[in-house]
Amino acid sequence: MRQTRWQPHVLALNAPVALRPWLTEDGSLTARLKAHSSSFRVQCLHQQTALCLNDEAASIGMHRAGRVWEREVLLRCDNTPVVFAHTVVPMSATASDWPLFSALGERSLGTTLFGDPQVRRGELEFARLRAGHPLALRARKALGLDGPDAAGADELILYARRCLYRRRQGSLLVTEVFLPSVLALLPQHTSK
């Protein structure tokens, strides 16, 4: 399993200039995506128990990789997938720590996090995910780019950010993998 080094500053990635504002967005990514599309939708791929990645374990307070609650979704703007999001919550978290997590379905986790005054947001970390990284593989699979006809998918470099959230005694780690299609989004102009 290939790992990556998470960086405290986006410039360490050498990411395309047009992608940097997306990576460094301080507010709700959901709100920004909504502002750049006519229709926004969360497509829930799964929400289940799973093994966390090695580099996630320490971030969420585990001594080594173990079982967590995992949620993976595609964020779609005008039906085009633009972000693959991966969230892990330690099994030790209680319903009072994250009361709405188990019932999110196709609702946005970001809206829940930014709308709850008890949630404390950590610092953003950034990474460049090579084709063999587990999250890059999952993103490609969600997009249908994992088969023999997926020419050039092995060279695809994806850029990601992650952030640790805390509520009561619980922690929750959200990783957002930005798909190349996010660069085609333009702000929507609304008439007054």
Secondary structure, 3 states (H helix, E strand, C coil): CCCCCCECCHHHHCCCHHHHHHHHCCCCHHHHHHHCCCCEEEEEEEEEEEECCHHHHCCCCCCCCCEEEEEEEEEEECCEEEEEEEEEEECCCCCCCCCCHHHCCCCCHHHHHHCCCCCEECCCEEEEECCCCHHHHHHHHHCCCCCCCCCCHHHCCEEEEEEEEEECCEEEEEEEEECHHHHHCCCCCCCC
